[in-house]
């Protein structure tokens, strides 16, 4: 029979073996240069740092020993590099295989030195052999075996350690436990075999798969699955809970014994009184405040709890232990809120109590002394913590920092906005949990200047959210819509219709930042999440509609009556349901499901709106001509003898920002290019314009590109696969792509030469690279181009920083490369992941702004700053669509986006959160939200009032400035209420 302890080890060993298989596979199919070198060098550096801060080590030679190992190891890597440059054909991994035997020999020598009480002549033999480590590491990392070699070598060294132990035991030294050695050796053998098996699997995959980058895609999923197995099979969490439970029982027994010795005449313990219940309630509120990183409020609750405890009867047995625990919690909260002197006073009092402070609280006390610049006392406290927990790496790290010269220590601390040990060193008492709250916001004094600087960072997060949507999220959605249009099923083809797609999956692209911000805020406890959604509703209806009316070339602006009435009705319904759900300041599970169900009803109404208009003649617009039969999917025009199909793409999170692929008759001349679609409505053909001498003219009224795209705005020509060519036009903040498809390669070259000639060679012609190399090339071109506008150069730097992260993870599924369009679900999922990450950072930055500028609460930041930041790209795109004589689509997009903002961006995160937490109600007592809902209702009434005024169902030019002015008034009123200039309109 196998004991439970051995079985637990066996599960760990098997999971480690599976990790080894994945590691060997990933190592073979990827090129990781000098990773083994970094691993071994870092390992020795860690040991060097431990020796440097070890208070018990008086052997100065130990430090020099590790310095010599690092230096000689680096020397070996340099020697290999020299040999590789001189003899490039002899520097591969195979040439270093014989040296692996010397590595084992070196480890045996090292074990001999450990068992021989660090004889100097034996220790320095390791230094002499250390260059061989560098040669082996550099040689193996030169190929595709860097991680492979590192992992296997580490376990080979483990085996040689065991052999060395056995040899030393034979020579008379104290042997180690043989059962542990057997387990280690078996696990090492399993890991080595697993790594080799993974390497063989990767080698086979390289042979049968042509695109090598695709092979790395399943690795993160496998690692996630293995981590899940590790948590649920090996069950380290249950072990931790078991240890904590035993520790609490021992702690309680020690306190009871101490109290019984000191208070023999005390009365027996009594049951929990009302006062004791109040103490525990206040303490629980303090812990919840710590979870929200509200350290000031937590300190207040702990103070009230201690005061309530002092009113209790003195004969209660648990008073002493509870008093000490409350003092520890209170001191922890005080240190988090930078009240170091008060926290130090409380923790020093706890040191003299019968209930001793554990190492974590001693670490917190040492941290407080560090912040008070008393490094000597801090070092002593950290040493006390190490006496309780000698293997705690955080305390070792803090002790090393405390032993630094005082001036250097303070320079490093003050140069970092977040202390490098702050997140890990301040741990709460064992009654609260194993992990402490996020205390990074409590490590700096609030500063108005720092708060203003955080606005720059949050603007970067807004741009990151927009870039994820523009580069990956919306393109994946467009691929889905295109596939639905080409489906042979009539019902599926309807999902490719612009109106239906805009109300369903395209709504995720329009409202993605708001939805993920609301979802993340539920888990982080931020008040900004729901504020972003409500603020975006008001911004969309006032700013987008107002600017669209002002930018429309033809006014009054005619609206489509049936879609407009439908969207207004559902928007009013969404406001009523939202007000009903927020009436009791809590979202029940039933209320969330009602809102989500309303989204399905809205989608069904949009789906059948076209059928309803056809069935009821009175609903048909008088200007609509009879529908022509559907044209074949592939009709091609002639462009100077070249067959071309054209697709228009406006880079924005808009439902109408992507037009269907059309076939054009295009005539390029020396003066410009005149283009006309093969089949256009008759009423549009009557309005032909003259040729333009400076660029493209698209003679169709509803083209997003407008009448002219100038050659000076054509900055890039991207050559794709399968005869596709993207013409990238940039004008200020506007970005438009014209996708041309030419099947014949010779004709594509002819078209490219014509474009180069007529544009005077201004555009940058290049192929599309989905990796980070393409992002770097784009940055170099943008910064080096003399004719590039300044605003694009300023945007290029943050765009490169964001692309550096996105392309490293999403290049295998980038659907902008048309050969990867079949991977659109993976691209969609990856974009959702990064959108969630950037939304989390946006909320954290909002918390930082609130911490440094307390006058700006999170709810105000969400409903104003974050709402404007997430919706601003939609406003720019709406102005562009209005300028291109398509303002009705921009207004329809704003209304539809508002409807799905409530039904999806609010309801879907609420449903997800409640499903995970068993239907628990979600508290939504956020300042200003109810008033924001009333503003939503008032702005909708204002827009409907304008539409009902004569001329009916049209918007005059004067309405645009009025709507923008109303939004400015909304900002003024909200700001005045926040800053206390006047009382709120809605209490």
VEXVO-105752 format. One record per residue (C-alpha): residue in one letter; x, y, z. Coordinates in steps of 0.5 Angstrom, whole numbers, padded with zeros to 4 digits, always signed. Each point is the difference from the previous one (the first is absolute). Layout:
<rs>
AXYZ/...
</rs>
This chain:
<rs>
X+0000+0000+0000/X+0002+0007-0001/X+0000+0005+0005/X-0004+0007-0001/X+0006+0003+0001/X+0003-0004-0006/X-0006+0001-0004/X+0000+0007+0001/X+0007+0000-0003/X-0002-0004-0005/X-0005+0005-0003/X+0005+0005+0000/X+0005-0004-0003/X-0005-0002-0006/X-0002+0008-0001/X+0007+0002+0000/X+0001-0005-0005/X-0005+0002-0004/X+0003+0007+0000/X+0006-0003-0002/X-0003-0002-0006/X-0003+0006-0002/X+0006+0004+0001/X+0004-0005-0004/X-0005+0001-0006/X+0000+0008+0001/X+0008+0000+0000/X+0000-0004-0006/X-0005+0004-0004/X+0003+0007+0002/X+0007+0003+0000/X+0002+0003+0007/X+0007+0002+0000/X+0004+0000+0006/X-0006-0001+0005/X+0005-0006+0003/X+0005+0005+0001/X-0005+0005+0003/X-0003-0005+0005/X+0007-0003+0002/X+0003+0007+0001/X-0006+0002+0004/X+0000-0006+0004/X+0007+0002+0003/X-0002+0007+0001/X-0006-0002+0004/X+0005-0004+0004/X+0005+0006+0000/X-0006+0005+0003/X-0002-0005+0005/X+0007-0001+0003/X+0001+0008+0000/X-0006+0001+0004/X+0001-0006+0005/X+0001+0003+0007/X+0003-0007+0002/X+0005-0001-0005/X+0007+0003+0002/X+0004-0004-0006/X+0002+0006-0005/X+0003-0005-0004/X-0007-0003-0002/X-0002+0007-0003/X+0006+0000-0005/X-0001-0007-0001/X-0007+0001-0004/X+0003+0006-0003/X+0005-0004-0003/X-0005-0005-0002/X-0004+0005-0004/X+0006+0003-0003/X+0003-0006-0002/X-0007-0002-0003/X+0000+0006-0004/X+0007-0001-0003/X-0002-0007-0002/X-0006+0003-0004/X+0005+0005-0003/X+0005-0005-0002/X-0006-0004-0004/X-0002+0007-0003/X+0007+0001-0003/X+0000-0008-0002/X-0006+0001-0004/X+0002+0006-0003/X+0006-0003-0003/X-0003-0007-0001/X-0007+0001-0001/X-0001-0007-0002/X+0003-0003+0006/X-0004+0004+0005/X-0006-0004+0000/X-0004-0004+0006/X+0004-0007-0002/X+0007+0003+0001/X-0002+0001+0007/X-0003-0007+0002/X+0007-0002+0003/X+0000+0005+0005/X-0006-0002+0003/X+0004-0005+0003/X+0004+0005+0003/X-0006+0003+0003/X-0001-0006+0004/X+0007+0000+0002/X+0000+0007+0003/X-0006-0001+0004/X+0003-0006+0003/X+0006+0004+0002/X-0005+0005+0003/X-0003-0005+0004/X+0006-0002+0002/X+0002+0007+0002/X-0007+0001+0004/X+0002-0006+0004/X+0007+0002+0001/X-0002+0006+0004/X+0002+0004-0006/X+0007-0001-0001/X+0003+0006-0004/X+0004-0004-0005/X-0006-0005-0001/X-0005+0006-0001/X+0004+0004-0005/X+0001-0006-0004/X-0008+0001-0002/X+0002+0007-0002/X+0005-0003-0005/X-0005-0005-0003/X-0005+0006+0000/X+0002+0002-0007/X-0003-0007-0003/X-0007+0002+0003/X+0001+0007-0004/X+0002-0004-0006/X-0005-0005+0000/X-0006+0005+0002/X+0002+0004-0006/X+0001-0006-0005/X-0007-0003+0001/X-0003+0007+0000/X+0003+0001-0007/X-0005-0005-0002/X-0008-0002+0001/X+0002-0003+0007/X+0001+0005+0005/X-0005-0001+0005/X+0000-0008-0002/X+0008+0000+0002/X-0002+0005+0007/X-0005-0005+0002/X+0003-0006-0001/X+0007+0002+0003/X-0003+0002+0006/X-0003-0006+0001/X+0006-0004-0002/X+0004+0004+0006/X-0006-0002+0005/X+0002-0007-0002/X+0007+0001+0001/X-0001+0004+0007/X-0003-0007+0002/X+0006-0004-0003/X+0004+0005+0004/X-0004-0001+0007/X+0001-0007-0001/X+0007+0000-0001/X+0001+0005+0006/X-0004-0005+0004/X+0005-0006-0002/X+0006+0005+0002/X-0003+0001+0007/X-0004+0006-0001/X-0007+0001+0003/X-0005-0003-0006/X-0006+0004-0002/X-0007-0004+0001/X+0000-0006-0005/X-0007+0000-0001/X+0000+0008-0002/X+0006-0002-0005/X-0004-0005-0003/X-0006+0004-0002/X+0004+0006-0002/X+0004-0005-0005/X-0007-0003-0003/X-0003+0007-0001/X+0007+0002-0003/X+0000-0006-0005/X-0008+0001-0001/X+0002+0008-0002/X+0006-0002-0005/X-0004-0005-0003/X-0006+0004-0001/X+0004+0006-0003/X+0003-0005-0005/X-0007-0002-0002/X-0002+0007-0001/X+0006+0002-0004/X-0002-0006-0004/X-0007+0002-0001/X+0002+0007-0002/X+0005-0003-0005/X-0005-0004-0003/X-0005+0006+0000/X+0006+0004-0004/X+0000-0005-0005/X-0008-0001-0002/X-0002+0008+0001/X+0003+0005-0004/X-0002+0006+0004/X+0004-0001+0006/X-0003+0006+0004/X-0006-0003+0000/X+0003-0006+0004/X+0001+0005+0006/X-0007+0001+0000/X-0003-0006+0005/X+0006+0001+0005/X-0004+0006+0004/X-0006-0005+0000/X+0004-0006+0002/X+0003+0004+0006/X-0006+0003+0002/X-0003-0007+0001/X+0006-0003+0003/X+0000+0006+0005/X-0008-0002+0001/X+0002-0007+0001/X+0006+0002+0005/X-0005+0004+0004/X-0006-0005+0000/X+0004-0007+0001/X+0006+0002+0004/X-0004+0004+0004/X+0005+0005+0003/X-0006+0005+0002/X-0003-0006+0004/X+0007-0001+0003/X+0001+0008+0002/X-0007+0000+0003/X+0001-0006+0004/X+0007+0003+0002/X-0004+0007+0002/X-0005-0004+0004/X+0005-0004+0004/X+0004+0007+0001/X-0007+0003+0003/X-0001-0005+0004/X+0007+0000+0003/X-0001+0007+0001/X-0007+0000+0003/X+0003-0005+0005/X+0006+0004+0002/X-0004+0006+0001/X-0005-0004+0004/X+0006-0003+0004/X+0003+0006+0002/X-0007+0003+0002/X-0001-0005+0004/X+0007+0000+0004/X-0001+0008+0001/X-0007+0000+0001/X-0002-0006+0005/X-0005+0004+0003/X-0004+0002-0006/X-0007-0002-0001/X-0001-0005-0006/X-0001+0002-0007/X-0007+0002-0002/X-0004+0000-0006/X+0001+0005-0006/X-0004+0007+0003/X-0003+0005-0005/X+0007+0004+0002/X+0004-0005-0003/X-0004-0001-0006/X+0001+0007-0001/X+0007-0001+0000/X+0000-0005-0005/X-0004+0004-0004/X+0004+0006+0000/X+0006-0004-0001/X-0003-0004-0006/X-0001+0007-0003/X+0007+0002+0001/X+0002-0006-0004/X-0005+0001-0006/X+0003+0007+0000/X+0007-0003+0000/X-0002-0004-0006/X-0002+0006-0004/X+0007+0004+0002/X-0004+0005+0004/X+0005+0000+0006/X-0002+0006+0003/X-0007-0002+0001/X+0002-0007+0002/X+0004+0003+0006/X-0006+0004+0002/X-0004-0007+0000/X+0006-0003+0004/X+0000+0006+0005/X-0008+0000+0001/X+0001-0008+0001/X+0005+0001+0006/X-0004+0005+0003/X-0006-0004+0000/X+0005-0006+0003/X+0002+0004+0006/X-0007+0001+0002/X-0001-0008+0001/X+0000-0004+0006/X+0007-0001+0003/X-0001-0007+0001/X-0001-0002-0007/X+0005-0005-0002/X+0001+0002-0007/X+0001+0007+0002/X+0008+0000+0000/X+0001-0004-0006/X-0005+0004-0004/X+0003+0007+0002/X+0006-0002-0002/X-0002-0003-0007/X-0004+0007-0001/X+0006+0004+0002/X+0004-0004-0005/X-0006+0002-0005/X+0000+0007+0002/X+0008+0001-0001/X+0000-0004-0006/X-0006+0005-0003/X+0004+0006+0003/X+0007-0002-0003/X-0004+0000-0007/X-0003+0007+0001/X+0007+0002+0001/X-0001+0002+0008/X+0006-0004+0001/X+0001+0003+0007/X-0007-0002+0003/X+0001-0007-0004/X+0007-0001+0004/X-0003+0001+0007/X-0005-0005-0001/X+0005-0005-0003/X+0005+0001+0005/X-0006-0001+0006/X-0002-0007-0004/X+0008-0002+0001/X-0001+0000+0008/X-0007-0004+0000/X-0001-0007+0001/X-0002-0001-0007/X+0007+0001-0004/X+0000+0004-0007/X+0002-0005-0006/X+0005+0001-0005/X-0005+0004-0004/X-0002+0005+0005/X+0008+0001+0002/X+0001+0001-0008/X-0006+0006+0000/X+0004+0003+0006/X+0006+0000-0003/X-0003+0003-0006/X-0003+0006+0004/X+0007+0001+0003/X+0003+0000-0007/X-0005+0005-0002/X+0002+0004+0006/X+0007+0000-0002/X+0002-0004+0006/X+0004-0006-0004/X+0004-0002+0006/X-0006-0002+0004/X-0004-0003-0006/X+0006-0004-0001/X+0000-0003+0007/X-0008-0001-0001/X+0001-0004-0007/X+0005-0004+0004/X-0005-0002+0005/X-0005-0002-0005/X+0006-0004-0003/X+0000-0004+0006/X-0007-0001+0000/X+0000-0002-0008/X+0007-0001-0002/X-0002-0002-0007/X-0004+0006-0002/X+0003+0003-0006/X-0004+0007+0001/X+0003+0001+0007/X+0007-0002-0003/X-0001+0005-0006/X-0002+0006+0005/X+0005-0002+0005/X+0005+0001-0006/X-0003+0007-0002/X+0000+0002+0008/X+0008-0001+0000/X+0001+0004-0006/X+0003+0007+0001/X-0005+0005+0003/X+0001+0005-0006/X-0001-0005-0005/X-0006-0004+0003/X-0004+0007+0000/X+0002+0002-0007/X-0002-0007-0003/X-0007+0000+0004/X-0001+0007-0002/X+0001-0001-0007/X-0005-0005-0001/X-0008+0001+0001/X-0001-0007+0002/X+0005-0003+0005/X+0002-0006-0002/X-0001-0004+0006/X-0007+0003+0002/X-0005-0005-0003/X+0003-0006+0003/X+0003+0003+0007/X-0006+0002+0003/X-0004-0006+0002/X-0006+0000+0004/X-0001-0004+0006/X-0001-0008+0000/X-0008+0002+0001/X-0001+0004-0006/X+0004-0005-0005/X+0006-0002-0003/X+0001+0006-0005/X-0001+0008+0001/X-0003+0005-0003/X+0002+0004-0006/X+0004+0005+0004/X+0004+0004-0005/X-0004+0006+0000/X+0002+0001+0007/X+0007+0000-0001/X+0000+0008-0002/X-0002+0006+0002/X-0006+0003-0004/X+0003+0005-0005/X-0004+0004-0005/X+0006+0000-0005/X+0000-0008+0000/X-0008+0000+0000/X+0001+0005-0007/X+0005-0005-0002/X-0004-0006+0000/X-0005+0004-0005/X+0005-0001-0005/X+0000-0008+0002/X-0007-0001+0000/X+0000+0004-0007/X+0005-0005-0003/X-0005-0006+0003/X-0006+0003-0004/X+0005+0000-0006/X+0001-0007+0001/X-0007-0002+0001/X-0002+0003-0007/X+0007-0003-0003/X-0002-0007+0002/X-0007+0001-0003/X+0002+0003-0006/X+0006-0005-0002/X-0003-0006+0003/X-0007+0000+0003/X-0004+0003-0006/X+0004-0003-0005/X-0002-0007+0003/X-0007+0002+0000/X+0000+0002-0007/X+0003-0006-0002/X-0006-0004+0003/X-0005+0005-0003/X+0003-0001-0007/X-0001-0008+0001/X-0007+0001+0002/X-0001+0004-0007/X+0003-0006-0004/X-0004-0005+0004/X-0005-0005-0004/X-0005+0001+0005/X-0005+0005-0001/X-0001+0001+0008/X+0008+0001+0001/X+0001+0005-0006/X-0005+0004+0004/X+0005+0000+0006/X+0005+0004-0005/X-0005+0005-0001/X+0003+0007+0002/X-0006+0001+0005/X+0000-0006+0003/X+0007-0001+0001/X+0001+0007+0003/X-0005-0002+0005/X+0003-0007+0002/X+0007-0001-0001/X+0002+0007-0002/X-0003+0002+0006/X+0006-0003+0004/X+0005+0004-0005/X-0003+0006+0002/X-0002-0001+0007/X+0006-0004+0002/X+0004+0004+0004/X-0006+0002+0004/X-0002-0007+0001/X+0007-0002+0002/X+0001+0006+0005/X-0007-0002+0003/X+0002-0007+0001/X+0007+0001+0003/X-0003+0005+0005/X-0005-0005+0003/X+0007-0004+0002/X+0004+0006+0002/X-0006+0003+0004/X+0001+0007-0004/X-0005+0005-0001/X+0002+0002-0007/X-0003-0006-0004/X-0007+0002+0000/X+0002+0007+0000/X+0003-0001-0007/X-0006-0003-0003/X-0005+0005+0002/X+0005+0006-0002/X+0001-0004-0006/X-0008+0000-0001/X+0000+0008+0001/X+0006+0001-0004/X-0002-0004-0006/X-0007+0003-0001/X+0002+0008+0001/X+0007+0000-0003/X+0000-0005-0005/X-0007+0002-0003/X+0002+0008+0001/X+0006-0001-0003/X-0003-0004-0006/X-0005+0005-0001/X+0005+0006+0000/X+0005-0004-0005/X-0006-0002-0005/X+0001+0003-0007/X-0008+0000-0001/X-0005+0002+0005/X-0005-0001+0003/X+0003-0007+0001/X-0006-0005-0002/X+0000-0006+0004/X-0003-0007-0001/X-0007+0000+0003/X-0001-0007+0002/X+0007-0002+0002/X+0001+0007+0004/X-0007-0002+0004/X+0002-0007+0001/X+0007+0002+0003/X-0004+0006+0004/X-0005-0005+0003/X+0005-0005+0002/X+0005+0006+0003/X-0006+0002+0004/X-0001-0007+0003/X+0007-0001+0001/X+0000+0007+0005/X-0007-0003+0003/X+0003-0007+0002/X+0007+0003+0002/X-0004+0005+0005/X-0004-0006+0002/X+0006-0004+0002/X+0004+0006+0003/X-0006+0002+0004/X+0002-0004+0006/X+0008+0001-0001/X+0001-0008-0001/X-0001-0004-0006/X-0003-0006+0001/X+0001-0006-0005/X-0007+0000-0002/X+0001+0008-0002/X+0006-0002-0004/X-0003-0006-0004/X-0006+0005-0002/X+0005+0005-0003/X+0004-0005-0003/X-0007-0003-0003/X-0002+0007-0002/X+0007-0001-0005/X-0003-0006-0003/X-0007+0003-0001/X+0004+0006-0003/X+0004-0004-0005/X-0006-0004-0002/X-0004+0007-0002/X+0006+0002-0004/X+0001-0006-0003/X-0008+0000-0003/X+0000+0008-0001/X+0001-0001-0007/X-0005-0005-0001/X-0005+0004+0004/X+0001+0006-0005/X-0001-0004-0006/X-0006-0003+0003/X-0003+0007+0002/X+0000+0004-0006/X-0002+0007+0004/X+0007-0001+0003/X+0004+0000-0006/X+0004+0006-0002/X-0003+0004-0006/X+0007+0001-0002/X+0002-0007+0000/X+0001-0003-0007/X-0002-0008-0002/X+0005-0005+0002/X+0004-0002-0005/X+0002-0008+0000/X+0006-0002+0004/X+0006+0001-0005/X+0005-0006+0000/X+0005+0000+0006/X+0006+0001-0005/X-0001+0005-0005/X+0006+0004-0003/X+0001+0006-0003/X+0006+0003-0004/X+0005+0005+0002/X+0005+0002-0006/X-0001-0008-0002/X+0001-0002+0007/X-0006-0004+0004/X-0001+0003+0006/X-0004-0001+0006/X-0001+0005+0006/X-0001+0000+0007/X-0001+0006+0005/X+0002+0000+0007/X+0000+0006+0005/X+0004-0002+0006/X-0005+0002+0006/X-0004-0004+0005/X-0006+0001-0005/X-0006-0005-0002/X+0000+0004-0007/X+0008+0000-0001/X+0001-0005-0004/X-0004-0001-0007/X-0001-0006-0005/X+0005-0001-0005/X-0002+0003-0007/X+0002+0000-0007/X+0003+0006-0003/X+0001+0003-0007/X+0006+0004+0002/X+0004+0004-0005/X+0007+0003+0002/X+0003+0006-0003/X+0006+0004+0001/X-0005+0005+0003/X-0003-0005+0005/X-0004-0006+0000/X-0008+0000-0002/X-0004-0005+0003/X-0007-0003+0000/X-0003-0006+0002/X-0003-0005-0005/X-0007+0000+0003/X-0003+0006+0003/X-0007+0003+0001/X-0003+0004-0005/X-0001+0006+0004/X+0008+0000+0002/X+0002+0000-0007/X-0003+0007-0002/X+0005+0003+0005/X+0006-0001-0003/X+0006+0004+0001/X+0006+0003-0004/X+0007-0004+0000/X+0004+0003+0006/X+0007+0001-0001/X+0003-0001+0007/X-0002-0007+0001/X-0006-0005+0000/X-0007+0001-0001/X-0005-0005+0002/X-0007+0002-0004/X-0005-0003+0005/X-0004+0004+0005/X+0001-0005+0006/X+0007-0001-0001/X+0004+0000+0007/X+0006+0003-0004/X-0004+0006-0002/X+0001+0004-0007/X+0008+0000+0001/X+0006-0004+0003/X+0006+0004-0001/X+0007-0002-0002/X+0003+0003+0005/X-0004-0004+0005/X+0002-0006-0003/X+0006-0002+0005/X+0000-0008-0001/X-0001-0005-0005/X+0000-0007+0004/X+0001-0006-0005/X-0004-0006+0003/X-0001-0007-0002/X-0004-0003-0006/X+0000+0007-0004/X-0003+0004+0005/X+0003+0007+0001/X-0002+0005+0006/X+0001+0008-0002/X+0000+0003+0007/X-0002+0007+0000/X+0001+0005+0006/X-0003+0007+0002/X+0001+0003+0007/X-0003-0005+0004/X-0004-0004-0006/X+0003-0006-0002/X-0004-0004-0006/X+0002-0006-0004/X-0001-0002-0007/X+0001-0007-0002/X+0001-0002-0007/X+0000-0007-0002/X+0003-0002-0007/X+0001-0007-0001/X+0005+0000-0006/X+0007+0002+0003/X+0002+0003-0006/X-0006+0005+0000/X+0002+0001+0007/X+0007+0002-0001/X-0003+0005-0006/X-0005+0003+0005/X+0005+0001+0005/X+0005+0003-0005/X-0006+0005-0002/X-0001+0002+0007/X+0007+0001+0002/X+0001+0005-0007/X-0006+0004+0001/X+0001+0001+0008/X+0007+0002-0001/X+0003-0005+0004/X-0003+0002+0006/X-0003-0006+0003/X+0004-0005+0004/X-0001-0007-0004/X+0002-0006+0004/X-0003-0007+0002/X-0004-0001+0006/X+0003-0003+0006/X-0004-0002+0006/X+0006-0001+0005/X+0003+0006+0004/X+0005+0000-0006/X-0005+0004-0004/X-0002+0004+0006/X+0007+0003+0001/X+0001+0001-0008/X-0006+0004+0000/X+0002+0004+0006/X+0007+0001-0004/X-0004+0002-0006/X-0004+0005+0004/X+0005+0004+0004/X+0005+0000-0006/X-0005+0003-0005/X+0001+0007-0002/X-0007+0001-0002/X-0004-0004+0005/X-0005+0005+0004/X+0003+0001+0007/X-0007-0003+0004/X+0002-0006-0004/X+0007+0000+0003/X-0003+0001+0007/X-0005-0006-0001/X+0006-0005-0003/X+0003+0000+0007/X-0005-0003+0004/X-0003-0004-0005/X+0007-0003-0001/X+0000-0002+0008/X-0007-0003-0001/X+0001-0004-0006/X+0007-0003+0003/X-0005-0003+0005/X-0006-0002-0004/X+0004-0003-0006/X+0005-0004+0004/X-0007-0004+0002/X-0005+0001-0006/X+0005+0000-0006/X-0002-0008-0001/X-0008+0002+0000/X+0001+0007-0004/X-0006+0000-0004/X+0003+0006-0004/X+0004-0005-0003/X-0005-0003-0005/X+0003-0007+0000/X-0002+0000+0008/X-0007+0002-0001/X-0002-0007+0002/X+0002+0002+0007/X-0004+0005+0002/X-0003-0003+0006/X+0007+0000+0003/X+0001+0007-0002/X-0006+0002+0003/X+0001-0004+0006/X+0007+0003+0001/X-0002+0007-0001/X-0005-0001+0005/X+0005-0002+0005/X+0004+0006-0002/X-0006+0005+0001/X-0001-0003+0007/X+0007+0001+0002/X+0000+0007-0003/X-0007+0002+0004/X+0003-0003+0006/X+0006+0005+0000/X-0004+0005-0002/X-0004-0001+0007/X+0006+0000+0004/X+0003+0006-0003/X-0007+0003+0002/X+0001-0002+0007/X+0007+0003+0000/X-0003+0007-0003/X-0005-0001+0006/X+0005-0001+0005/X+0005+0006-0002/X-0006+0004-0001/X-0005-0002+0005/X-0005+0006-0003/X-0001-0005-0006/X-0004-0006+0002/X+0000-0006-0004/X-0007+0001-0002/X+0001+0007-0003/X+0006-0003-0004/X-0004-0005-0003/X-0006+0004-0002/X+0004+0005-0003/X+0008-0001-0001/X-0001-0007-0002/X-0006+0000-0004/X+0003+0006-0004/X+0006-0004-0001/X-0003-0007-0002/X-0006+0004-0005/X+0005+0005-0003/X+0002-0004-0006/X-0007-0002-0001/X-0001+0008-0001/X+0005+0001-0004/X-0002-0006-0005/X-0007+0003+0000/X+0002+0007-0002/X+0004-0003-0006/X-0006-0004-0002/X-0004+0006+0000/X+0005+0004-0004/X-0001-0006-0005/X-0007+0002-0001/X-0002-0006+0005/X-0003+0003+0006/X-0006-0004+0001/X+0004-0006+0001/X+0004+0003+0005/X-0006+0002+0004/X-0003-0007-0001/X+0007-0003+0003/X+0000+0005+0006/X-0007-0002+0002/X+0001-0008-0001/X+0006+0001+0004/X-0004+0003+0006/X-0005-0006+0000/X+0005-0005+0000/X+0004+0004+0005/X-0005-0002+0005/X-0002-0006-0002/X+0007-0003-0002/X+0005+0004+0004/X-0004+0000+0006/X-0004-0006+0000/X+0005-0005-0002/X+0006+0001+0005/X-0006+0000+0005/X-0002-0007-0002/X+0007-0002-0001/X+0002+0002+0007/X-0007-0003+0004/X+0001-0006-0004/X+0007-0001+0003/X-0002+0002+0007/X-0007-0004+0001/X-0005+0006-0002/X+0003+0005+0006/X-0003+0007-0001/X+0005+0005-0003/X+0000+0006+0004/X+0000+0007-0005/X-0001+0005+0005/X+0005+0005-0004/X-0001+0007+0001/X-0003+0004-0006/X-0002-0006-0004/X-0008+0001+0002/X+0001+0007-0003/X+0004-0002-0006/X-0006-0005-0002/X-0005+0006+0001/X+0005+0004-0005/X+0000-0006-0005/X-0008+0001+0000/X+0000+0007+0000/X+0005+0000-0006/X-0004-0005-0004/X-0006+0004+0001/X+0003+0006-0003/X+0002-0003-0006/X-0007-0003-0001/X-0002+0007+0001/X+0004+0003-0006/X-0002-0006-0004/X-0007+0001+0001/X+0001+0008-0002/X-0001+0002-0007/X+0002-0002-0005/X-0002-0007+0003/X+0006-0006+0001/X+0005+0005-0002/X+0005+0004+0004/X+0002+0007-0001/X+0007+0003+0000/X-0001+0004+0006/X-0002-0007+0004/X+0008-0002+0000/X+0002+0006+0004/X-0005-0001+0005/X+0001-0007+0002/X+0007+0001+0000/X-0001+0006+0005/X-0005-0004+0004/X+0006-0005+0001/X+0004+0005+0003/X-0005+0002+0004/X+0000-0007+0003/X+0007+0000+0001/X+0000+0007+0004/X-0006-0003+0004/X+0003-0006+0002/X+0007+0003+0002/X-0004+0005+0004/X-0003-0005+0004/X+0006-0004+0001/X+0004+0006+0002/X-0006+0002+0005/X-0001+0006-0004/X-0008-0001+0001/X-0004-0006+0002/X-0001-0006-0005/X-0007+0001-0004/X-0001-0007+0002/X+0001-0003+0007/
</rs>
